[in-house]
Amino acid sequence: MIKINKIDFKILNQDNELGDSRLVFNMKGSNINYIVMNTIRRTILSDIPILAFTNFKIDKNTSIFHNNYLKLRILHLPVWGIENTVNYINDKENKTSDNEEINFNNDNDELNDIDNINYNNDDISDNDEKNDNNEEINADSIEEINDDSNEDDNKKELSTIKHLSMFVNYKNKSNNIISVTTNDAKFYYDENIIKSPYKNNIQIVKLQPGQEITFTVITSIGTESSDTIYSAVSIATYIQNDPNNFDFIFESRGQLTEKRILIVAIINIIRRIKNFYKILKENKNSQSFDNSLDEFKGTIEINNEDHTLGNLITRGLQEHKDVLSAGYNLPHPLIKKVIFNYSIKKDSNIKSIMKDVVDYYCELFEKIRKNFETIN
């Protein structure tokens, strides 16, 4: 297995002001490269569970703004002032567009059911078909992805998460145009009324004389991979100072701290790597084809994955001492399917090589996580 050397980690700039926070850190080391940094960046942008306002019931709206316009504005309000301890969401649980029915063509705006997320303990988003031609890889030294305690803890967090509700009931009885803001709304958290979580007044809608608005909206949880309203950050990028030295810059939208976002990102990366290995081991949703003329060349096909995992695993294979060449491709940009191609040295084994790569990345990202945990 590739040796993991010391990782230097330093905070360059940190601002914890709610709604205007920012974290800049430097990370360097022989094991740190643009693939590792981009994996962290892509995960932050797509896989962090976030609460957003999605479930609407509009009882009355006589303003000049259509219900859809009002929904679009509120959908993108950041949700603050609540606790979010969910680490990840399985694909079957992350179906915002289907389950939450944010329907912009339905004039009958009934409140959607906030308890309609399917909390199945399934790790693979589609079918679990097996292929007899797949290679089975021994993963004795690797923690199983479906560890009962981890899955049960996360399901508990999902099922017990407290949602934020916003209720607005306002009629303009003046002769002037009035802005209805978050200060005019009532907020409920865990069935208790709370003060507005927004330190700055946010405009919701403008009402002309005699116009009125009455609606309720409740949060739901999801990730940015299902809808951009679940974005955890407003920016996430990095600067490459040299091949093994990077400055990482990102800003939270306020629901989670930057430290929490980084830790959740690492949890998701490690989980994704282990899930990849589990798919290979159990022949779930994957195919492996060996060239019959040369047992040291082959192709591995993995469904429900993209460039994030493809680039990471390929780099690990390329750095392995027994790999002659390795690459990957996505046959279609809209289909989540990664195809790995490899060529290895004689007297070596792709099973043990893949095990080394997975072990290496799990250890590396755990080490990175320990550095992130030192952030105040």
ABEGO torsion letter per residue (X at the ends): XBBBBBBBBBBABBBABBGABBBBBBBBEAABBAAAAAAAAAAAAAABBBBBBABBBBABBABABBAAAAAAAAAABBBBGBBBABABBBAAABBAAAAAGBBAABABBBBBBAAABBBBABABABBABBBAABBBBBAAABBBAABAAAAAAAAAAAAABBBBBBBBBBBBABABBBBBBAAABBBBBGGBBBBBABABBBBABBBBBGBBBBBBBBBBBBBAAABAAABABABBBBBBABAABBBBBBBBAGABBAAAAAAAAAAAAAAAAAAAAAAAAAGBGBBBBBBAABAABBBBBBBGBBAAAAAAAAAAAAABAABABBBBBBABAABBBBBBBBBBBBGBBAAAAAAAAAAAAAAAAAAAAAAAAABX
